[in-house]
Amino acid sequence: MLSNITMGQYYPTDSIVHRLDPRVKILLTIAFIVGIFLVHSLWGYALALVFVYFMARLSHVPFKMLMRGLRPLRFILVLTFVLNLFFSGEGTILWQWSFITITHEGLSRAVHYCLRLLFLVIGTSLLTLTTSPVSLSDGLELLLSPLKVIHFPAHELAMMMTIALRFIPTLLEEAQKILNAQSARGADFESGSIFRRAKAMVPLLVPLFVSAFRRAGDLATAMESRCYRGGEGRTRLRVLKLTRADLYASLVVAAFVGLIVIEGLVV
């Protein structure tokens, strides 16, 4: 169950997508998200699926791994679909029973929002799978560095976001160990109603929170012992430079967004 969560994990391999500048990958991910919000038909989502599959092949990230990361979202997807399907009273009625009404517009909106959520998660997962936490931190800091003029804490914000992403796999591994230990002692996390399963998660959450606070304290101590005082005056081991591959990647994403805009105008 917990192994299905891919958000925050890094898939180390040597590919052209991994070698792209992290600043470019962050901006292109934002452009992809904007493009998803501009989709208005199933043809646009089909184009997005082809684009995601193409990028997964280029990055050598197994497409099954991206799909496996969607499994924890099943409840949210079902809830989103149901809310938009049954609580949209306007439009052409397709089926009606008592106070329950399904309209054509409600069905279209439910499918639209679920697909949008799926592609948003896939796009951000592809970013974290192909970018190491250190590179992601450097890219975020450099993108936010112009805001230092107004005393915006760009380095601190990038550091916090990177630490959060870095500890997602660690906490998932810790949670899986606790889950296995509790299951070996007779705890049941799978059967029963949703409320019973939620109550059964309490023995898992308490030691997980204790472990998380302990790791946070250890990390703070380690940073203080190394005289960490923020980003002022710090240098980088790897200096980021834009290459021709970054330009080609930007053109590919620009073409994708352009096709999405054309598709929206045609529809």
DOFI-28463 format. One line per 8 residues: their letters; for each residue x, y, z of C-alpha. Coordinates in nm, 3 decimals. Example, Ala and Ser with C-alpha at 12.3 -4.5 7.8 and 13.67 -1.06 7.14 Angstrom:
<pts>
as> 1.230,-0.450,0.780; 1.367,-0.106,0.714
</pts>
This chain:
<pts>
mlsnitmg> 0.000,0.000,0.000; 0.261,0.257,0.106; 0.504,0.141,-0.163; 0.263,0.274,-0.427; 0.338,0.635,-0.333; 0.598,0.771,-0.578; 0.569,1.143,-0.496; 0.903,1.269,-0.366
qyyptdsi> 1.099,0.962,-0.474; 1.400,0.989,-0.703; 1.463,0.731,-0.976; 1.840,0.744,-1.042; 1.936,0.671,-1.401; 2.130,0.839,-1.680; 1.884,0.991,-1.925; 1.848,1.313,-2.118
vhrldprv> 1.563,1.421,-1.890; 1.774,1.361,-1.577; 2.052,1.576,-1.723; 1.827,1.874,-1.793; 1.873,2.187,-1.587; 1.645,2.165,-1.279; 1.529,2.523,-1.333; 1.409,2.429,-1.681
killtiaf> 1.234,2.117,-1.553; 1.051,2.314,-1.285; 0.934,2.577,-1.535; 0.835,2.312,-1.789; 0.637,2.125,-1.524; 0.450,2.447,-1.446; 0.387,2.494,-1.819; 0.256,2.136,-1.841
ivgiflvh> 0.019,2.201,-1.549; -0.105,2.519,-1.717; -0.159,2.319,-2.036; -0.365,2.060,-1.845; -0.588,2.336,-1.712; -0.647,2.452,-2.071; -0.771,2.111,-2.190; -1.141,2.105,-2.282
slwgyala> -1.194,1.766,-2.450; -1.086,1.404,-2.441; -0.861,1.466,-2.742; -0.658,1.706,-2.530; -0.617,1.446,-2.256; -0.519,1.187,-2.518; -0.249,1.429,-2.635; -0.136,1.477,-2.273
lvfvyfma> -0.117,1.098,-2.228; 0.102,1.064,-2.538; 0.325,1.345,-2.413; 0.362,1.189,-2.065; 0.438,0.847,-2.214; 0.698,1.003,-2.444; 0.867,1.183,-2.154; 0.863,0.865,-1.943
rlshvpfk> 1.038,0.674,-2.222; 1.297,0.950,-2.259; 1.363,0.955,-1.884; 1.385,0.572,-1.861; 1.130,0.586,-1.579; 0.897,0.284,-1.606; 0.551,0.400,-1.709; 0.408,0.141,-1.469
mlmrglrp> 0.584,0.322,-1.187; 0.400,0.643,-1.273; 0.069,0.456,-1.289; 0.139,0.282,-0.958; 0.173,0.621,-0.793; -0.193,0.689,-0.876; -0.326,0.403,-0.664; -0.325,0.599,-0.334
lrfilvlt> -0.550,0.857,-0.504; -0.832,0.611,-0.566; -1.046,0.743,-0.280; -0.993,1.107,-0.380; -1.070,1.026,-0.744; -1.388,0.838,-0.654; -1.496,1.121,-0.422; -1.426,1.383,-0.689
fvlnlffs> -1.617,1.182,-0.949; -1.919,1.124,-0.724; -1.945,1.485,-0.604; -1.936,1.623,-0.958; -2.162,1.351,-1.097; -2.449,1.364,-0.849; -2.435,1.724,-0.728; -2.454,1.904,-1.060
gegtilwq> -2.822,1.989,-1.103; -2.796,2.184,-1.427; -2.791,2.037,-1.777; -2.948,1.759,-1.982; -3.082,1.484,-1.757; -2.944,1.137,-1.841; -3.085,0.943,-1.546; -3.299,1.035,-1.248
wsfitith> -3.424,0.844,-0.947; -3.586,1.016,-0.651; -3.358,1.305,-0.555; -3.055,1.161,-0.743; -3.001,1.315,-1.084; -2.724,1.252,-1.336; -2.683,1.512,-1.607; -2.467,1.519,-1.919
eglsravh> -2.280,1.823,-1.790; -2.223,1.659,-1.451; -2.080,1.345,-1.611; -1.855,1.551,-1.836; -1.734,1.762,-1.542; -1.667,1.452,-1.328; -1.454,1.288,-1.599; -1.280,1.618,-1.672
yclrllfl> -1.178,1.686,-1.311; -1.062,1.329,-1.247; -0.841,1.328,-1.558; -0.704,1.668,-1.466; -0.609,1.545,-1.118; -0.445,1.234,-1.265; -0.224,1.430,-1.502; -0.130,1.685,-1.236
vigtsllt> -0.001,1.406,-1.012; 0.179,1.234,-1.301; 0.349,1.557,-1.408; 0.477,1.644,-1.061; 0.582,1.283,-0.999; 0.784,1.285,-1.320; 0.963,1.598,-1.195; 1.063,1.446,-0.860
lttspvsl> 1.151,1.108,-1.014; 1.398,1.269,-1.255; 1.543,1.540,-1.028; 1.751,1.477,-0.718; 1.660,1.670,-0.401; 1.985,1.870,-0.414; 1.929,1.973,-0.777; 1.567,2.057,-0.703
sdglelll> 1.674,2.277,-0.413; 1.930,2.460,-0.628; 1.679,2.512,-0.906; 1.411,2.647,-0.674; 1.653,2.881,-0.502; 1.785,3.022,-0.828; 1.433,3.071,-0.965; 1.331,3.255,-0.648
splkvihf> 1.656,3.449,-0.613; 1.521,3.767,-0.785; 1.276,3.797,-0.493; 1.569,3.852,-0.256; 1.544,4.219,-0.350; 1.232,4.237,-0.134; 1.401,4.022,0.135; 1.215,3.706,0.037
pahelamm> 1.379,3.400,0.205; 1.440,3.211,-0.121; 1.710,2.980,0.018; 1.517,2.891,0.331; 1.197,2.817,0.135; 1.384,2.601,-0.117; 1.557,2.418,0.168; 1.230,2.346,0.348
mtialrfi> 1.061,2.217,0.033; 1.358,1.997,-0.051; 1.379,1.851,0.298; 1.007,1.776,0.286; 1.043,1.595,-0.048; 1.358,1.418,0.070; 1.190,1.275,0.379; 0.878,1.146,0.203
ptlleeaq> 1.047,0.816,0.097; 1.214,0.787,0.438; 0.887,0.828,0.627; 0.713,0.587,0.390; 0.980,0.326,0.456; 0.949,0.384,0.829; 0.569,0.359,0.807; 0.596,0.032,0.615
kilnaqsa> 0.822,-0.114,0.884; 0.579,-0.011,1.158; 0.289,-0.150,0.954; 0.463,-0.485,0.916; 0.549,-0.493,1.287; 0.191,-0.415,1.390; 0.054,-0.672,1.145; 0.286,-0.935,1.291
rgadfesg> 0.133,-0.858,1.632; -0.217,-0.921,1.501; -0.326,-0.573,1.391; -0.573,-0.569,1.101; -0.549,-0.271,0.863; -0.738,-0.411,0.563; -1.076,-0.552,0.673; -1.381,-0.377,0.815
sifrraka> -1.547,-0.048,0.736; -1.359,0.268,0.648; -1.406,0.402,1.004; -1.270,0.081,1.155; -0.967,0.089,0.926; -0.910,0.455,1.012; -0.921,0.369,1.383; -0.677,0.082,1.323
mvpllvpl> -0.426,0.333,1.180; -0.377,0.498,1.522; -0.110,0.244,1.632; 0.071,0.329,1.308; 0.048,0.709,1.328; 0.169,0.754,1.686; 0.513,0.588,1.644; 0.542,0.744,1.297
fvsafrra> 0.498,1.096,1.440; 0.747,1.019,1.718; 0.999,0.897,1.461; 0.941,1.203,1.241; 1.002,1.446,1.530; 1.315,1.254,1.629; 1.451,1.270,1.274; 1.374,1.642,1.258
gdlatame> 1.566,1.699,1.582; 1.862,1.496,1.455; 1.864,1.693,1.130; 1.857,2.028,1.314; 2.145,1.916,1.536; 2.348,1.801,1.235; 2.292,2.132,1.054; 2.390,2.334,1.361
srcyrgge> 2.703,2.125,1.419; 2.808,2.206,1.061; 2.761,2.579,1.130; 2.467,2.613,0.892; 2.340,2.972,0.901; 2.137,3.002,0.582; 2.227,3.068,0.220; 2.417,3.393,0.258
grtrlrvl> 2.769,3.352,0.119; 2.731,2.981,0.042; 2.877,2.834,-0.278; 2.765,2.536,-0.485; 2.958,2.228,-0.584; 2.773,2.208,-0.915; 2.709,2.529,-1.109; 2.392,2.509,-1.318
kltradly> 2.425,2.594,-1.687; 2.170,2.589,-1.965; 2.249,2.356,-2.257; 2.106,2.288,-2.602; 1.904,1.999,-2.458; 1.722,2.245,-2.232; 1.626,2.449,-2.538; 1.496,2.142,-2.721
aslvvaaf> 1.294,2.036,-2.415; 1.144,2.384,-2.389; 1.042,2.370,-2.756; 0.876,2.030,-2.708; 0.672,2.152,-2.410; 0.588,2.476,-2.591; 0.461,2.269,-2.886; 0.248,2.062,-2.648
vglivieg> 0.093,2.370,-2.486; 0.040,2.523,-2.832; -0.147,2.214,-2.950; -0.360,2.225,-2.637; -0.450,2.588,-2.703; -0.535,2.508,-3.067; -0.745,2.212,-2.954; -0.936,2.438,-2.714
lvv> -1.003,2.694,-2.988; -1.123,2.428,-3.233; -1.353,2.266,-2.976
</pts>
